[in-house]
Amino acid sequence: MEITEVRVFLKDSPDKKLKAYATVTFDNAFVVRNIKVIEGTTGLFIAMPSRKIKQPCPKCGFKNEARSKYCNQCAAQLPLVSRAPSAEPNINNSQSEHKDIAHPITQSFREYLQKRVLGAYNEEIEKGRATPINSGIE
């Protein structure tokens, strides 16, 4: 599988951990949007698009976000959901509330994807530095 295009959309707030979103096209036939570029403690990395995990209310069946204490539909108290220990020891609680929508299967493809996205991110940063800002004053 070949990555045929990477588009990076920088975020405005430089003090936050989320630096950009990326859209990646594979084989000119398949697109994955909302890949995040994040500043971690050891440098930049990518996070795949994900969604919050929902749990149904035992009383009315409404799907509430994981770890909710009360149902948003009927206000019934929700049972505490005990989580099985993760197979990956470095996953913290905030990540376990989300599930990837799409993700690489192999480590080699993850590294390839991350290298291409971070390369495009760095190019976009350099473009931003090279572009003069027009203040409207002449």
C-alpha positions in Angstrom: 0.0 0.0 0.0 1.4 3.4 -1.0 0.7 6.7 0.6 0.0 9.0 -2.4 -0.9 12.3 -0.6 -0.6 13.8 2.8 -2.3 17.1 3.7 -1.6 18.8 7.0 -3.8 21.4 8.6 -1.9 23.3 11.4 -3.7 24.3 14.6 -3.5 27.9 15.7 -2.7 27.5 19.4 1.1 26.9 19.7 0.9 26.2 23.5 -1.3 23.1 23.2 -0.2 19.5 22.6 -2.4 19.1 19.5 -0.3 20.6 16.7 -2.2 19.6 13.5 -4.6 17.4 11.8 -3.6 15.3 8.7 -5.6 13.8 5.8 -3.8 10.8 4.2 -4.7 9.3 0.8 -3.7 5.7 0.1 -3.2 4.4 -3.5 -5.2 7.4 -4.9 -8.3 5.4 -3.7 -8.8 5.6 0.0 -8.7 8.6 2.5 -8.2 8.7 6.2 -9.0 12.1 7.8 -8.4 13.5 11.3 -5.0 11.9 12.0 -3.7 14.0 14.9 -0.1 15.3 15.2 0.6 15.6 18.9 3.5 17.0 20.9 4.4 14.3 23.5 7.1 14.3 26.2 9.6 12.6 23.8 8.6 14.5 20.7 6.0 14.5 18.0 3.8 11.5 17.2 0.6 10.7 15.4 -2.7 9.5 16.8 -5.3 7.8 14.6 -8.9 9.0 14.4 -11.0 7.6 17.2 -14.4 7.9 18.8 -15.6 7.8 22.4 -16.8 4.5 23.8 -20.4 4.4 24.8 -22.2 2.2 27.4 -25.9 1.6 27.4 -28.2 2.5 30.3 -29.6 -0.6 31.9 -32.9 1.2 32.5 -33.7 2.9 29.1 -30.9 1.7 26.8 -29.6 5.2 25.9 -25.9 5.1 25.0 -23.9 7.3 27.4 -20.2 8.1 27.2 -18.0 5.7 29.1 -17.5 6.6 32.8 -20.7 8.6 33.0 -22.3 8.4 36.4 -25.9 9.1 35.3 -27.9 8.5 32.2 -28.3 11.6 30.0 -31.8 10.3 28.9 -33.5 9.1 32.1 -31.1 10.3 34.8 -30.8 6.8 36.3 -27.5 6.0 38.1 -25.2 4.0 35.8 -23.3 1.0 37.1 -19.5 1.3 37.5 -17.9 -0.5 34.6 -14.8 -2.4 35.7 -12.2 -2.5 33.0 -10.1 -5.5 32.3 -6.4 -4.9 32.5 -5.1 -3.7 29.1 -2.8 -5.9 27.0 -0.7 -2.8 26.5 0.7 -1.5 29.8 1.4 2.0 28.6 -2.3 2.8 27.8 -3.7 5.3 30.3 -7.3 5.8 31.3 -8.1 8.6 28.9 -7.0 6.5 26.0 -9.1 3.6 27.1 -12.2 5.8 26.7 -11.6 6.0 23.0 -11.5 3.4 20.2 -9.5 3.8 17.0 -11.7 4.1 13.8 -8.8 3.1 11.6 -5.2 2.1 12.5 -2.1 0.4 11.0 -1.9 -3.3 11.7 1.9 -3.7 11.5 4.6 -1.7 13.3 6.5 -1.2 10.0 3.4 0.4 8.4 2.8 2.6 11.5 6.4 3.8 11.3 6.0 4.5 7.5 2.8 6.4 8.1 4.2 8.4 11.0 7.3 9.3 9.0 5.3 10.6 6.1 2.8 12.6 8.2 5.5 14.1 10.4 7.5 14.9 7.2 4.5 16.7 5.7 3.9 18.5 9.1 7.5 19.8 9.1 7.2 21.0 5.5 4.0 22.9 6.4 5.8 24.5 9.4 8.7 25.6 7.1 6.2 26.9 4.5 4.5 29.0 7.3 7.9 30.5 8.3 8.8 31.3 4.7 5.5 33.0 3.9 5.6 36.7 4.6 2.7 38.0 6.6 0.8 40.9 4.9 -0.3 43.3 7.7 -2.2 45.5 5.3 0.1 48.5 6.0 2.2 49.8 3.1 
